[in-house]
Amino acid sequence: MVAHLIPVALLVLAGLAYLTRKRWAPRLARRGLDVRTVPWRWLLVGYPVTAVRMRVTWRQTALIAQLSISRRGNQRVLGGVAVSGTALRQSPPRLGVPRPTRDGLVVRVALHPGQTPRPFLQAAEALAHAWRVYSVRVTSPARGEVVMTVTAQDPLAGDDPSGKRREVPVLTAPVGRLEQGRPWIVSLLMVPHWLVVGTTRSGKSNWINALALALAPQPVALVGVDLKGGLELAPWAARLSALAVTRAETRSVLGALVDELADRMAVCRAAAVRDVWELPDADRPVPIVVLVDEIAELFLTDGSRASKEEATACATALLRIAQLGAALGVHLVVSGQRFGAELGPGATALRAQLAGRVAHRTADSQTAEMALGDLAPDAIDAAQSITTEEQGVAITTDGGVWMRARSTLVTTEAARQTATDTAGLRQELPRVTAVLAPALDLDKEGGA
């Protein structure tokens, strides 16, 4: 009887969807609801099919994945000898009613007494295969239950279906897509400083480019520190207010930014405000975003006294900017292939100030632990499980909760074209450019 009602229910839902799109869409749009963004195909077809498949296969899947238990125990006495074994009749935990979401569904499972969430965590991949979905995420928000979040299709694949660049507030950058299908939005106003780690070709530099792509049309100053000789940030040269490509130049630029912080503190103190965002628009200094590529090159030394002093000066300046910059409109985005204790105490102190974390595929566990361990310890294994084929995929954190995400692909040509188109928005930072001028003059003389 129920099987005969399913097609009828689907036809009714399809009719309601048609009326909603054709007749009620303008009325709902006036109330701020865009029915074109509703995933009708998933709600009308994908969700019912997946929910039925989950219900039909649950007992067998729970038995194979060792999620079922025997209510009689696993020991019997035969001929005076205690024998242990697996009971033939086992009872799976109770599966709740699946609740649909935009890109999947959520279902609660009531555990048997004595069960723990660990077997469900280990069985997540088996459940995804049995239910023919992209992934299954298992959490345990309360004792005695687990919550399984099912994602139907890879939400990190493809581009923004709208194909349009959305207007965003200042210092807010859409850099990609989260695994829930939502845009990956980085707000430097909410999280002022970021740490990005990952091996070569893991997507680390692409994330920096995606951030620069979103910030370039905004009234902000972009300062680059690229110790790969400027190779990574060279396409953005037309938009950058300054670019340091050696540690000596970096020391000068960071020192000038520390002096800039002192000037901004004096302005805020004179106006009796606590940060630059409380100043009137006419008096507010331009926000500065410092993009640091390959942070390890700043901390490593060759053992000489001059090299150690230079590294210490850079580390101290970075730490001061991280500690004071949020209130004064100066933001740090630090990236590198490695970020561990071997870089010295300056790296550990700096990490504590970089609340935003992004970990791409890492070559060593220490880098993943430095990036995620103090915010979401269970995300370390997830970061190390990213494969080489998943370029751009990363683990990021939000309020102690980790999630997978993928940054938008930015080609060199797209970066260069955006920098050219937004060159008119390049902000002048006289104090910073002044310290780079002697180095540029020396380069010209050497070329002559």
C-alpha positions in Angstrom: 0.0 0.0 0.0 2.8 2.4 1.0 4.7 1.6 -2.2 1.7 2.7 -4.3 1.4 6.0 -2.5 5.0 7.0 -3.1 4.5 7.9 -6.8 1.4 9.9 -5.9 3.2 11.8 -3.2 6.0 12.6 -5.7 3.5 13.9 -8.3 1.9 16.1 -5.6 5.2 17.6 -4.5 6.2 18.2 -8.2 2.9 20.1 -8.8 3.6 22.2 -5.7 7.1 22.9 -6.9 5.8 24.0 -10.3 3.2 26.3 -8.7 5.8 27.8 -6.4 8.2 28.6 -9.3 5.6 29.9 -11.7 2.9 31.6 -9.7 4.2 32.2 -6.2 7.9 33.1 -7.1 7.3 36.8 -7.5 5.3 37.0 -4.3 7.9 35.1 -2.3 10.7 37.2 -3.9 9.2 40.4 -2.5 9.6 38.8 0.9 13.2 38.0 0.3 12.8 34.3 -0.7 14.3 33.2 -4.0 12.7 29.8 -4.9 15.2 29.4 -7.7 17.9 28.5 -5.1 15.8 25.7 -3.7 17.3 22.3 -4.6 14.0 20.9 -6.0 15.6 17.9 -7.7 17.2 16.7 -4.5 14.1 17.3 -2.4 11.7 15.7 -4.8 13.8 12.8 -6.0 17.2 12.4 -4.4 16.0 12.7 -0.8 13.1 10.2 -0.9 15.2 7.6 -2.7 18.1 8.0 -0.3 15.8 7.9 2.7 14.1 4.7 1.5 17.5 3.1 0.7 18.8 4.0 4.2 15.7 2.4 5.8 15.8 -0.8 3.7 19.6 -1.4 4.0 20.0 -0.3 7.6 19.8 -3.7 9.3 22.2 -5.4 6.9 24.6 -2.5 6.8 24.6 -2.2 10.6 25.4 -5.9 10.9 28.2 -5.9 8.4 29.7 -2.7 9.8 29.5 -4.2 13.3 27.1 -1.6 14.6 24.6 -4.2 15.9 24.7 -5.9 19.3 23.2 -9.0 20.8 20.8 -8.5 23.7 21.7 -12.0 25.2 25.5 -11.5 25.3 28.2 -13.5 23.5 29.0 -16.3 26.0 27.3 -19.7 26.5 28.1 -22.7 28.6 28.4 -26.0 26.7 29.3 -29.1 28.6 30.7 -27.1 31.5 32.9 -25.0 29.2 32.3 -21.3 28.6 32.2 -20.6 24.8 32.4 -17.2 23.3 31.1 -16.3 19.9 28.9 -13.9 17.8 25.2 -14.2 18.2 23.3 -15.1 15.1 20.5 -12.6 15.8 21.7 -9.1 16.5 19.8 -5.9 16.9 20.8 -2.7 15.1 20.5 0.7 16.9 17.3 2.6 16.2 17.6 4.8 13.1 15.6 8.0 13.3 13.7 9.8 10.6 16.0 11.5 8.1 15.6 15.2 7.9 16.5 16.8 4.5 19.0 19.6 4.1 20.0 21.6 1.0 22.7 19.1 -0.1 21.9 15.9 1.9 20.1 14.9 5.1 20.6 14.5 8.8 19.5 11.5 10.8 19.9 10.6 14.5 20.7 7.1 15.8 19.9 6.0 19.3 22.7 3.9 20.7 22.2 0.7 22.7 23.3 0.7 26.3 27.1 0.2 26.3 27.6 1.4 22.7 30.1 4.2 21.9 30.3 6.5 18.8 33.7 5.1 17.8 32.3 2.2 15.6 30.1 4.6 13.8 33.1 6.9 13.1 35.0 3.9 11.7 32.0 2.8 9.6 31.3 6.3 8.0 32.9 5.3 4.6 31.0 1.9 4.6 27.7 3.8 5.2 28.5 6.2 2.4 28.9 3.3 0.0 25.8 1.4 1.2 23.6 4.5 0.8 25.4 5.7 -2.4 26.1 9.1 -1.2 29.2 11.3 -1.3 30.1 11.3 2.4 28.8 10.6 5.9 30.0 12.7 8.8 29.4 11.3 12.3 29.2 13.4 15.5 27.9 12.7 19.0 26.4 15.9 20.4 24.8 14.1 23.4 25.3 10.9 25.4 23.5 7.9 23.9 23.1 9.2 20.4 25.1 9.9 17.2 24.1 12.3 14.4 25.0 11.3 10.9 25.2 14.2 8.4 24.9 12.8 4.9 26.2 14.8 1.9 24.6 13.6 -1.4 27.1 14.9 -3.9 30.5 16.5 -3.8 29.7 20.1 -2.8 33.3 21.2 -3.5 33.2 20.4 -7.2 32.4 23.0 -9.8 32.0 26.7 -9.6 29.4 29.0 -8.2 26.2 28.0 -10.1 25.0 31.7 -10.2 28.1 32.6 -12.2 27.9 36.1 -10.7 30.4 38.0 -8.5 28.5 39.1 -5.5 29.0 42.4 -3.7 30.7 41.9 -0.4 31.5 44.2 2.5 35.1 45.5 2.9 37.6 43.0 4.1 35.2 40.2 3.4 36.3 37.7 0.8 34.6 34.7 -0.8 37.5 32.3 -1.4 35.7 29.1 -2.4 33.1 26.6 -1.2 32.5 24.7 2.1 31.5 21.0 2.1 27.9 22.0 3.0 27.7 23.7 -0.3 27.8 27.2 1.1 30.3 29.9 0.0 33.5 29.9 1.9 33.6 33.5 3.2 36.7 34.9 5.0 36.0 37.9 7.0 39.1 39.7 8.2 36.8 41.9 10.4 35.7 38.8 12.3 38.9 36.8 12.2 41.7 39.4 11.6 44.7 37.1 11.1 45.1 33.7 9.3 47.6 30.9 9.0 47.6 28.8 5.8 49.7 25.6 5.5 50.2 23.0 2.9 52.7 21.2 0.7 53.7 22.2 -2.8 50.8 22.0 -5.2 48.3 21.4 -2.4 46.4 24.7 -3.1 48.0 26.9 -0.5 49.2 29.6 -3.0 45.9 29.4 -4.8 44.0 30.2 -1.6 46.2 33.3 -1.2 45.3 34.2 -4.8 41.6 33.7 -4.2 41.8 36.0 -1.2 43.7 38.6 -3.2 41.2 38.3 -6.1 38.3 39.1 -3.7 40.2 42.0 -1.9 41.6 43.6 -5.0 38.3 45.5 -5.9 38.0 46.8 -2.4 39.5 50.0 -0.9 42.3 48.2 1.0 46.1 48.2 0.7 47.8 44.9 -0.2 51.4 44.4 0.9 53.2 41.3 -0.3 56.1 39.4 1.3 57.2 36.6 -1.1 60.5 35.0 -0.3 60.4 32.8 -3.4 61.9 35.8 -5.2 58.4 37.3 -5.8 57.3 34.4 -8.1 54.0 33.7 -6.3 52.8 37.3 -5.9 54.4 38.7 -9.1 51.0 38.7 -11.0 49.6 41.0 -8.4 52.4 43.6 -8.7 50.2 46.3 -10.3 47.8 46.1 -7.3 50.3 45.7 -4.4 51.3 48.8 -2.5 54.6 47.1 -1.7 56.3 43.8 -2.4 59.3 42.5 -0.4 61.2 39.6 -2.0 64.1 39.2 0.4 64.4 38.9 4.2 66.2 42.2 4.3 63.4 43.9 2.5 60.9 42.1 4.7 62.6 43.4 7.8 62.3 46.9 6.5 58.7 46.6 5.4 57.6 45.0 8.7 59.4 47.6 10.7 57.6 50.3 8.7 54.3 48.7 9.4 55.1 48.6 13.1 55.7 52.4 12.9 52.4 52.7 11.0 50.7 51.0 13.9 52.2 53.5 16.3 50.8 56.4 14.2 47.4 54.8 14.1 47.4 54.3 17.9 48.1 58.0 18.3 45.2 58.9 16.0 42.8 56.7 18.0 44.1 58.0 21.3 43.6 61.6 20.2 40.0 60.7 19.1 39.4 58.8 22.4 38.4 55.6 20.5 39.5 52.0 20.9 40.0 51.1 17.3 40.1 52.6 13.8 36.6 51.4 13.0 35.2 53.9 15.5 36.8 56.8 13.7 34.8 58.9 11.2 35.1 57.7 7.6 37.2 60.7 6.6 39.7 60.1 9.4 39.9 56.3 9.2 43.2 55.1 7.7 43.1 52.6 4.9 43.0 48.9 6.0 46.2 47.0 5.2 46.4 43.2 4.4 49.9 41.7 4.6 50.2 38.5 2.5 53.3 36.5 3.6 54.2 33.6 1.4 56.7 30.9 2.7 57.0 32.0 6.4 59.7 29.4 7.1 62.2 31.4 5.1 61.8 34.3 7.6 62.6 32.2 10.6 65.4 29.9 9.3 69.0 31.1 9.7 72.4 30.0 8.4 73.9 30.2 11.9 75.6 33.6 11.6 74.9 36.4 14.0 73.5 38.7 11.3 71.1 36.1 10.0 69.8 35.4 13.6 69.3 39.1 14.3 67.4 39.5 11.0 65.2 36.5 11.7 64.5 37.7 15.2 63.6 41.2 14.0 61.2 39.7 11.4 59.6 37.4 14.0 59.2 40.3 16.5 57.7 42.6 14.0 55.2 39.9 12.8 54.2 39.2 16.4 53.6 42.9 17.2 51.5 43.3 14.0 49.5 40.3 15.0 48.9 41.5 18.6 48.0 45.1 17.7 46.9 45.0 14.1 43.3 43.9 14.5 42.2 47.1 16.3 44.3 49.3 14.0 43.2 47.9 10.6 46.4 45.9 9.8 45.8 42.2 9.0 48.2 39.2 8.6 47.8 36.3 6.2 50.7 33.9 6.8 51.3 30.8 4.7 54.0 28.2 4.4 54.8 24.6 3.6 56.1 23.9 7.0 55.2 25.4 10.3 56.5 23.6 13.3 58.4 24.1 16.6 61.8 23.8 14.7 61.2 27.3 13.5 61.7 28.6 17.1 59.6 30.1 19.8 58.6 33.0 17.6 56.6 30.7 15.4 54.7 29.3 18.4 53.9 32.7 19.7 52.8 33.9 16.3 50.5 30.9 15.8 48.6 31.9 19.0 47.6 35.2 17.4 46.5 33.7 14.1 43.0 32.6 14.9 42.0 31.7 11.3 43.4 28.4 10.2 43.5 26.6 6.8 45.4 23.3 6.4 45.8 21.8 3.0 47.5 18.5 2.4 50.5 18.4 4.7 53.7 16.3 4.5 54.2 16.0 8.2 51.9 15.6 11.2 53.6 18.4 13.1 52.5 21.1 10.6 48.9 19.8 10.7 49.0 19.8 14.5 50.5 23.3 14.7 47.7 24.5 12.4 44.7 22.7 13.8 45.7 21.0 17.1 44.9 23.8 19.5 41.5 24.5 17.8 40.1 21.2 16.6 42.4 18.2 17.5 40.2 15.7 15.6 40.8 17.6 12.4 44.5 16.6 12.2 43.8 13.2 10.7 41.3 14.7 8.3 44.0 17.1 7.0 46.5 14.3 6.5 43.9 12.2 4.6 43.6 14.8 1.8 44.9 13.1 -1.4 47.1 14.6 -4.1 44.2 14.6 -6.5 42.2 16.9 -4.2 44.1 20.1 -5.1 42.6 23.1 -3.4 40.8 21.0 -0.7 41.6 22.1 2.8 40.4 21.8 6.4 39.3 25.0 8.0 37.9 25.8 11.4 35.0 27.9 12.6 34.3 28.2 16.3 36.1 25.0 17.1 34.2 23.1 14.4 36.3 21.8 11.5 35.0 21.3 7.9 36.4 20.5 4.5 36.5 23.3 1.9 37.9 24.0 -1.5 39.2 27.4 -2.8 38.2 28.8 -6.1 40.8 28.2 -8.9 42.6 31.4 -9.8 44.8 31.2 -12.9 47.9 33.4 -13.4 46.2 35.2 -16.2 43.1 35.9 -14.1 45.3 37.2 -11.3 47.3 39.4 -13.7 44.1 40.8 -15.4 42.4 41.5 -12.0 45.6 43.4 -10.8 45.6 45.4 -14.0 41.9 46.2 -13.8 42.1 47.3 -10.1 45.5 49.1 -10.3 43.6 52.4 -9.8 42.7 51.2 -6.3 46.3 50.7 -5.3 46.7 52.5 -2.0 49.8 54.6 -1.3 51.7 53.7 1.9 54.5 56.3 2.0 56.2 55.0 5.1 56.4 51.5 3.6 57.5 52.5 0.1 60.1 54.8 1.5 62.0 51.9 3.1 61.9 49.9 -0.2 63.1 52.8 -2.3 66.9 52.4 -1.5 66.7 48.7 -2.4 65.0 49.5 -5.7 67.6 52.1 -6.5 70.4 49.6 -5.9 68.7 47.1 -8.2 68.5 49.7 -10.9 72.2 50.5 -10.5 73.1 46.9 -10.5 71.1 46.4 -13.8 72.9 49.3 -15.3 
